[in-house]
Amino acid sequence: MATNITNISSSSIYLTSHLPENVYVATDAQSIVFTVSVEGDDVFTSVYYPYNNMVCVRDIRSIVEDAMFEQDLNIATLVLEAREGSGANSVIDDVRVICSDFKTTVATETFLRRNFLTTRKSALVPNDGWVDLHSYIKAFERENQYANIYYTLPFRPDMIMSYTLNMEEVLIETDGIVMKTLTKQYLENLMWETYERRCVVGVEYHIGNRSFNVFFTDERPSDVFSFLNAFNIPERAYLYGATTTKTEVNRSEAVIGRKTLFYDETVTVKHEVETGPMTYDEAMWLSQMFASRWVSRILPNNKSAEILISDISSEVTDSNKELMKLKFSWKYAEGTEWNYNETTRI
């Protein structure tokens, strides 16, 4: 009997959520050395002794995801090697993996052909904001790219019209993740090449079978955050709601003679956020931020500061009767407040 990894299929790409938790190795060797490598780094190695010619290696998914998070990877090459203890023979499975916190009902390749690497289908952004869309593209496979742009004319702001703009095909030489940034200015510049000045109010953007809607608004967001989504990819969240800042001061008191003094003073500032009304899909997407490994608040002058989120009230319902609001509290990870009086667009 040759050494063989039995439950990894021939698929060339996996969402990490589709990896088996346990990998089984059939062998007639007295022992094997099993190694897990992520993007060329050995992240796990152990010696196993077969029982009934079978070895079970547990928690493969957790090992791979922890390594990818530590290396800030959203896509990586995964190598599983089972080497016989004598060093005579070894078997290697080599696949590409993309981080994912959730399973899908379809195969990985099918999911990636139909979806951007985000769980939301639309976004409401300010006129000077943007959306970064990431998609997995296979090498030398042409993907059609086009946009249905919705706009108004300066003399008819109440009438929304549409225009379909065919864009250059997406073609890359190696399998990988590509990013497209959508802004109002970018779309208006594309239209000006053909038409006179237009005011873009939204876009339905397509790459292949993937689609995403962006709606632009004059309303300023109450706050802006960036976080790693379910695919370990940064996304920006524009929130429209209200924030309440609470300051708590704790200190000890001592009496010296007739004079009272304070010491060991600690000041804790928390910001309580209540979002504006959200749809079910928007609320489910934003809930990813609450469990994200990294969240930052966007500050003036293109700065950002890491924050910690706590006191989460996230009750998401799929009822169509009313929109929902989410509540959470956050504070700066370093414990120091930033100057809020600076004025700039974010």
One Martini backbone bead per residue (centre of mass of N, CA, C, O) as a GRO file, in nm:
protein
  346
    1MET     BB    1   0.094   0.038   0.025
    2ALA     BB    2   0.051   0.355  -0.035
    3THR     BB    3   0.083   0.676   0.029
    4ASN     BB    4  -0.236   0.856   0.110
    5ILE     BB    5  -0.450   1.121   0.052
    6THR     BB    6  -0.804   1.080   0.070
    7ASN     BB    7  -0.978   1.388   0.135
    8ILE     BB    8  -0.857   1.536  -0.128
    9SER     BB    9  -0.938   1.688  -0.391
   10SER     BB   10  -0.885   1.812  -0.733
   11SER     BB   11  -0.909   2.087  -0.656
   12SER     BB   12  -0.747   2.411  -0.707
   13ILE     BB   13  -0.975   2.549  -0.517
   14TYR     BB   14  -1.031   2.694  -0.185
   15LEU     BB   15  -1.217   2.735   0.071
   16THR     BB   16  -1.145   2.705   0.397
   17SER     BB   17  -1.440   2.603   0.472
   18HIS     BB   18  -1.391   2.338   0.269
   19LEU     BB   19  -1.208   2.219   0.446
   20PRO     BB   20  -1.112   1.968   0.620
   21GLU     BB   21  -1.068   1.907   0.951
   22ASN     BB   22  -0.983   1.616   0.854
   23VAL     BB   23  -0.697   1.421   0.764
   24TYR     BB   24  -0.638   1.134   0.562
   25VAL     BB   25  -0.389   0.861   0.589
   26ALA     BB   26  -0.276   0.611   0.384
   27THR     BB   27  -0.066   0.341   0.526
   28ASP     BB   28   0.229   0.102   0.568
   29ALA     BB   29   0.380   0.260   0.752
   30GLN     BB   30   0.505   0.312   1.071
   31SER     BB   31   0.550   0.620   0.979
   32ILE     BB   32   0.476   0.977   0.971
   33VAL     BB   33   0.534   1.301   0.821
   34PHE     BB   34   0.343   1.589   0.882
   35THR     BB   35   0.294   1.876   0.656
   36VAL     BB   36   0.222   2.229   0.677
   37SER     BB   37   0.196   2.468   0.406
   38VAL     BB   38   0.210   2.837   0.382
   39GLU     BB   39   0.352   3.005   0.151
   40GLY     BB   40   0.630   2.821   0.225
   41ASP     BB   41   0.544   2.776   0.526
   42ASP     BB   42   0.597   2.594   0.804
   43VAL     BB   43   0.316   2.540   1.043
   44PHE     BB   44   0.321   2.210   1.047
   45THR     BB   45   0.466   1.933   1.249
   46SER     BB   46   0.428   1.566   1.259
   47VAL     BB   47   0.419   1.252   1.416
   48TYR     BB   48   0.277   0.941   1.294
   49TYR     BB   49   0.083   0.647   1.397
   50PRO     BB   50  -0.070   0.399   1.269
   51TYR     BB   51  -0.417   0.275   1.246
   52ASN     BB   52  -0.502   0.060   1.031
   53ASN     BB   53  -0.348   0.229   0.804
   54MET     BB   54  -0.424   0.509   0.968
   55VAL     BB   55  -0.436   0.871   0.956
   56CYS     BB   56  -0.521   1.154   1.174
   57VAL     BB   57  -0.554   1.500   1.093
   58ARG     BB   58  -0.625   1.773   1.284
   59ASP     BB   59  -0.730   2.099   1.230
   60ILE     BB   60  -0.662   2.219   0.945
   61ARG     BB   61  -0.824   2.478   0.914
   62SER     BB   62  -0.707   2.627   1.162
   63ILE     BB   63  -0.413   2.624   1.073
   64VAL     BB   64  -0.448   2.782   0.809
   65GLU     BB   65  -0.596   3.039   0.910
   66ASP     BB   66  -0.389   3.130   1.122
   67ALA     BB   67  -0.159   3.167   0.917
   68MET     BB   68  -0.302   3.379   0.736
   69PHE     BB   69  -0.352   3.592   0.954
   70GLU     BB   70  -0.053   3.628   1.039
   71GLN     BB   71   0.025   3.701   0.715
   72ASP     BB   72  -0.198   3.861   0.565
   73LEU     BB   73  -0.391   3.652   0.407
   74ASN     BB   74  -0.633   3.564   0.134
   75ILE     BB   75  -0.415   3.406  -0.040
   76ALA     BB   76  -0.288   3.063  -0.093
   77THR     BB   77  -0.050   2.810  -0.069
   78LEU     BB   78  -0.120   2.463  -0.017
   79VAL     BB   79   0.075   2.213   0.164
   80LEU     BB   80   0.054   1.854   0.180
   81GLU     BB   81   0.274   1.634   0.369
   82ALA     BB   82   0.351   1.276   0.341
   83ARG     BB   83   0.615   1.122   0.519
   84GLU     BB   84   0.797   0.871   0.555
   85GLY     BB   85   0.997   0.785   0.815
   86SER     BB   86   1.230   0.673   0.616
   87GLY     BB   87   1.213   0.866   0.342
   88ALA     BB   88   1.121   0.711   0.079
   89ASN     BB   89   0.823   0.845   0.089
   90SER     BB   90   0.593   1.082  -0.072
   91VAL     BB   91   0.304   1.309  -0.041
   92ILE     BB   92   0.151   1.576  -0.245
   93ASP     BB   93  -0.066   1.852  -0.182
   94ASP     BB   94  -0.165   2.122  -0.415
   95VAL     BB   95  -0.327   2.430  -0.321
   96ARG     BB   96  -0.566   2.680  -0.329
   97VAL     BB   97  -0.652   2.946  -0.090
   98ILE     BB   98  -0.942   3.105   0.064
   99CYS     BB   99  -1.067   3.295   0.281
  100SER     BB  100  -1.338   3.166   0.506
  101ASP     BB  101  -1.621   3.184   0.739
  102PHE     BB  102  -1.801   3.034   0.517
  103LYS     BB  103  -2.024   2.839   0.367
  104THR     BB  104  -2.128   2.673   0.066
  105THR     BB  105  -2.358   2.517  -0.167
  106VAL     BB  106  -2.117   2.546  -0.354
  107ALA     BB  107  -1.859   2.536  -0.523
  108THR     BB  108  -1.589   2.729  -0.524
  109GLU     BB  109  -1.570   2.804  -0.828
  110THR     BB  110  -1.865   2.890  -0.854
  111PHE     BB  111  -1.866   3.114  -0.643
  112LEU     BB  112  -1.630   3.290  -0.770
  113ARG     BB  113  -1.788   3.345  -1.046
  114ARG     BB  114  -2.049   3.496  -0.884
  115ASN     BB  115  -1.852   3.648  -0.667
  116PHE     BB  116  -1.755   3.860  -0.461
  117LEU     BB  117  -1.541   3.936  -0.173
  118THR     BB  118  -1.848   3.955  -0.050
  119THR     BB  119  -2.174   3.963   0.124
  120ARG     BB  120  -2.258   4.202  -0.035
  121LYS     BB  121  -2.461   4.388  -0.297
  122SER     BB  122  -2.441   4.675  -0.151
  123ALA     BB  123  -2.387   5.048  -0.136
  124LEU     BB  124  -2.365   5.337   0.079
  125VAL     BB  125  -2.214   5.642  -0.036
  126PRO     BB  126  -2.047   5.905  -0.052
  127ASN     BB  127  -1.943   6.118  -0.299
  128ASP     BB  128  -1.628   6.078  -0.171
  129GLY     BB  129  -1.637   5.782  -0.190
  130TRP     BB  130  -1.576   5.414  -0.171
  131VAL     BB  131  -1.532   5.093  -0.351
  132ASP     BB  132  -1.388   4.775  -0.292
  133LEU     BB  133  -1.347   4.516  -0.537
  134HIS     BB  134  -1.316   4.163  -0.511
  135SER     BB  135  -1.168   3.909  -0.733
  136TYR     BB  136  -1.151   3.590  -0.872
  137ILE     BB  137  -0.903   3.509  -1.124
  138LYS     BB  138  -0.827   3.336  -1.396
  139ALA     BB  139  -0.601   3.247  -1.608
  140PHE     BB  140  -0.682   3.352  -1.930
  141GLU     BB  141  -0.976   3.452  -1.844
  142ARG     BB  142  -1.223   3.617  -1.981
  143GLU     BB  143  -1.382   3.916  -1.842
  144ASN     BB  144  -1.649   4.086  -1.841
  145GLN     BB  145  -1.690   4.456  -1.838
  146TYR     BB  146  -1.957   4.646  -1.677
  147ALA     BB  147  -2.185   4.945  -1.663
  148ASN     BB  148  -2.471   5.069  -1.494
  149ILE     BB  149  -2.544   5.403  -1.522
  150TYR     BB  150  -2.670   5.648  -1.296
  151TYR     BB  151  -2.830   5.966  -1.390
  152THR     BB  152  -2.817   6.324  -1.410
  153LEU     BB  153  -2.918   6.636  -1.501
  154PRO     BB  154  -2.877   6.963  -1.431
  155PHE     BB  155  -3.190   7.033  -1.547
  156ARG     BB  156  -3.279   6.713  -1.429
  157PRO     BB  157  -3.267   6.596  -1.108
  158ASP     BB  158  -3.549   6.412  -1.114
  159MET     BB  159  -3.411   6.246  -1.352
  160ILE     BB  160  -3.338   5.906  -1.409
  161MET     BB  161  -3.072   5.767  -1.587
  162SER     BB  162  -2.921   5.535  -1.829
  163TYR     BB  163  -2.590   5.368  -1.883
  164THR     BB  164  -2.399   5.151  -2.087
  165LEU     BB  165  -2.064   5.045  -2.001
  166ASN     BB  166  -1.803   4.925  -2.177
  167MET     BB  167  -1.525   4.745  -2.072
  168GLU     BB  168  -1.242   4.617  -2.014
  169GLU     BB  169  -1.116   4.328  -2.002
  170VAL     BB  170  -1.036   4.073  -1.781
  171LEU     BB  171  -0.673   3.996  -1.769
  172ILE     BB  172  -0.459   3.738  -1.647
  173GLU     BB  173  -0.159   3.533  -1.590
  174THR     BB  174  -0.254   3.474  -1.290
  175ASP     BB  175  -0.391   3.356  -1.038
  176GLY     BB  176  -0.625   3.584  -0.866
  177ILE     BB  177  -0.667   3.895  -0.702
  178VAL     BB  178  -0.881   4.161  -0.786
  179MET     BB  179  -0.921   4.524  -0.803
  180LYS     BB  180  -1.203   4.759  -0.771
  181THR     BB  181  -1.259   5.109  -0.791
  182LEU     BB  182  -1.547   5.297  -0.683
  183THR     BB  183  -1.638   5.619  -0.805
  184LYS     BB  184  -1.790   5.901  -0.896
  185GLN     BB  185  -1.559   6.035  -1.054
  186TYR     BB  186  -1.485   5.795  -1.234
  187LEU     BB  187  -1.764   5.767  -1.377
  188GLU     BB  188  -1.782   6.058  -1.484
  189ASN     BB  189  -1.527   6.043  -1.659
  190LEU     BB  190  -1.630   5.820  -1.846
  191MET     BB  191  -1.877   5.988  -1.956
  192TRP     BB  192  -1.722   6.242  -2.068
  193GLU     BB  193  -1.606   6.088  -2.320
  194THR     BB  194  -1.918   6.104  -2.447
  195TYR     BB  195  -2.042   6.319  -2.255
  196GLU     BB  196  -2.161   6.543  -2.091
  197ARG     BB  197  -2.232   6.646  -1.804
  198ARG     BB  198  -2.277   6.432  -1.516
  199CYS     BB  199  -2.478   6.288  -1.242
  200VAL     BB  200  -2.391   6.043  -1.039
  201VAL     BB  201  -2.600   5.799  -0.836
  202GLY     BB  202  -2.516   5.515  -0.975
  203VAL     BB  203  -2.423   5.150  -0.986
  204GLU     BB  204  -2.395   4.855  -1.199
  205TYR     BB  205  -2.152   4.614  -1.148
  206HIS     BB  206  -1.952   4.402  -1.380
  207ILE     BB  207  -1.803   4.063  -1.360
  208GLY     BB  208  -1.935   3.869  -1.538
  209ASN     BB  209  -2.146   3.717  -1.287
  210ARG     BB  210  -2.091   3.968  -1.133
  211SER     BB  211  -2.249   4.192  -0.882
  212PHE     BB  212  -2.283   4.557  -0.802
  213ASN     BB  213  -2.416   4.814  -0.585
  214VAL     BB  214  -2.402   5.177  -0.606
  215PHE     BB  215  -2.481   5.450  -0.380
  216PHE     BB  216  -2.511   5.795  -0.390
  217THR     BB  217  -2.460   6.060  -0.134
  218ASP     BB  218  -2.495   6.368   0.043
  219GLU     BB  219  -2.466   6.228   0.295
  220ARG     BB  220  -2.309   6.215   0.594
  221PRO     BB  221  -2.132   6.024   0.779
  222SER     BB  222  -2.094   5.948   1.118
  223ASP     BB  223  -1.903   5.701   1.028
  224VAL     BB  224  -1.576   5.527   0.971
  225PHE     BB  225  -1.482   5.193   0.877
  226SER     BB  226  -1.233   4.931   0.901
  227PHE     BB  227  -1.228   4.578   0.788
  228LEU     BB  228  -1.215   4.235   0.815
  229ASN     BB  229  -1.359   4.010   0.645
  230ALA     BB  230  -1.452   3.685   0.562
  231PHE     BB  231  -1.175   3.711   0.354
  232ASN     BB  232  -0.948   3.899   0.469
  233ILE     BB  233  -1.072   4.180   0.364
  234PRO     BB  234  -1.087   4.503   0.319
  235GLU     BB  235  -1.350   4.716   0.449
  236ARG     BB  236  -1.585   4.980   0.411
  237ALA     BB  237  -1.784   5.160   0.663
  238TYR     BB  238  -2.076   5.347   0.623
  239LEU     BB  239  -2.231   5.534   0.877
  240TYR     BB  240  -2.586   5.603   0.962
  241GLY     BB  241  -2.619   5.790   1.266
  242ALA     BB  242  -2.532   5.758   1.617
  243THR     BB  243  -2.308   5.912   1.869
  244THR     BB  244  -2.207   5.826   2.205
  245THR     BB  245  -2.011   5.982   2.454
  246LYS     BB  246  -1.832   5.818   2.725
  247THR     BB  247  -1.710   5.914   3.053
  248GLU     BB  248  -1.482   5.742   3.280
  249VAL     BB  249  -1.391   5.797   3.627
  250ASN     BB  250  -1.120   5.653   3.812
  251ARG     BB  251  -1.047   5.686   4.175
  252SER     BB  252  -0.855   5.753   4.441
  253GLU     BB  253  -0.870   5.825   4.800
  254ALA     BB  254  -0.712   6.075   5.013
  255VAL     BB  255  -0.629   6.173   5.358
  256ILE     BB  256  -0.449   6.473   5.447
  257GLY     BB  257  -0.555   6.562   5.709
  258ARG     BB  258  -0.779   6.803   5.559
  259LYS     BB  259  -0.692   6.678   5.283
  260THR     BB  260  -0.805   6.588   4.959
  261LEU     BB  261  -0.691   6.320   4.746
  262PHE     BB  262  -0.602   6.209   4.423
  263TYR     BB  263  -0.547   5.875   4.276
  264ASP     BB  264  -0.528   5.655   4.035
  265GLU     BB  265  -0.617   5.766   3.754
  266THR     BB  266  -0.887   5.671   3.527
  267VAL     BB  267  -0.971   5.700   3.172
  268THR     BB  268  -1.280   5.618   3.001
  269VAL     BB  269  -1.364   5.594   2.652
  270LYS     BB  270  -1.687   5.566   2.498
  271HIS     BB  271  -1.858   5.461   2.193
  272GLU     BB  272  -2.196   5.485   2.100
  273VAL     BB  273  -2.366   5.299   1.846
  274GLU     BB  274  -2.636   5.385   1.613
  275THR     BB  275  -2.772   5.287   1.351
  276GLY     BB  276  -2.926   5.297   1.083
  277PRO     BB  277  -3.128   5.174   0.875
  278MET     BB  278  -3.138   4.821   0.782
  279THR     BB  279  -3.086   4.557   0.611
  280TYR     BB  280  -3.026   4.233   0.626
  281ASP     BB  281  -2.762   4.230   0.457
  282GLU     BB  282  -2.624   4.467   0.600
  283ALA     BB  283  -2.628   4.348   0.889
  284MET     BB  284  -2.469   4.088   0.829
  285TRP     BB  285  -2.217   4.232   0.728
  286LEU     BB  286  -2.157   4.413   0.982
  287SER     BB  287  -2.122   4.173   1.185
  288GLN     BB  288  -1.829   4.109   1.100
  289MET     BB  289  -1.694   4.344   1.255
  290PHE     BB  290  -1.739   4.234   1.551
  291ALA     BB  291  -1.535   3.967   1.472
  292SER     BB  292  -1.294   4.102   1.386
  293ARG     BB  293  -0.938   4.117   1.396
  294TRP     BB  294  -0.974   4.406   1.241
  295VAL     BB  295  -1.023   4.754   1.346
  296SER     BB  296  -1.089   5.082   1.206
  297ARG     BB  297  -1.072   5.432   1.221
  298ILE     BB  298  -1.148   5.699   1.029
  299LEU     BB  299  -0.952   5.980   0.980
  300PRO     BB  300  -0.822   6.252   0.929
  301ASN     BB  301  -0.591   6.270   0.678
  302ASN     BB  302  -0.576   5.953   0.620
  303LYS     BB  303  -0.627   5.828   0.890
  304SER     BB  304  -0.582   5.565   1.145
  305ALA     BB  305  -0.744   5.363   1.413
  306GLU     BB  306  -0.747   5.129   1.633
  307ILE     BB  307  -1.014   4.919   1.755
  308LEU     BB  308  -1.257   4.829   2.009
  309ILE     BB  309  -1.526   4.600   2.039
  310SER     BB  310  -1.836   4.633   2.228
  311ASP     BB  311  -2.142   4.600   2.329
  312ILE     BB  312  -2.328   4.404   2.153
  313SER     BB  313  -2.630   4.464   1.939
  314SER     BB  314  -2.722   4.177   1.737
  315GLU     BB  315  -3.040   4.170   1.574
  316VAL     BB  316  -3.127   3.960   1.308
  317THR     BB  317  -3.386   3.993   1.066
  318ASP     BB  318  -3.600   3.865   0.786
  319SER     BB  319  -3.801   4.076   0.803
  320ASN     BB  320  -4.018   4.294   0.594
  321LYS     BB  321  -4.150   4.516   0.793
  322GLU     BB  322  -3.853   4.607   0.901
  323LEU     BB  323  -3.595   4.777   0.986
  324MET     BB  324  -3.265   4.776   1.125
  325LYS     BB  325  -3.067   4.811   1.428
  326LEU     BB  326  -2.738   4.870   1.548
  327LYS     BB  327  -2.531   4.804   1.843
  328PHE     BB  328  -2.225   4.969   1.968
  329SER     BB  329  -1.898   4.966   2.114
  330TRP     BB  330  -1.604   5.187   2.132
  331LYS     BB  331  -1.235   5.192   2.138
  332TYR     BB  332  -0.925   5.272   2.162
  333ALA     BB  333  -0.654   5.067   2.179
  334GLU     BB  334  -0.458   5.296   2.315
  335GLY     BB  335  -0.657   5.504   2.492
  336THR     BB  336  -0.648   5.752   2.286
  337GLU     BB  337  -0.760   6.040   2.184
  338TRP     BB  338  -0.880   6.233   1.923
  339ASN     BB  339  -0.907   6.502   1.722
  340TYR     BB  340  -1.235   6.640   1.626
  341ASN     BB  341  -1.177   6.941   1.490
  342GLU     BB  342  -1.105   6.835   1.236
  343THR     BB  343  -1.146   6.915   0.885
  344THR     BB  344  -1.261   6.653   0.669
  345ARG     BB  345  -1.277   6.416   0.440
  346ILE     BB  346  -1.396   6.044   0.449
   0.00000   0.00000   0.00000
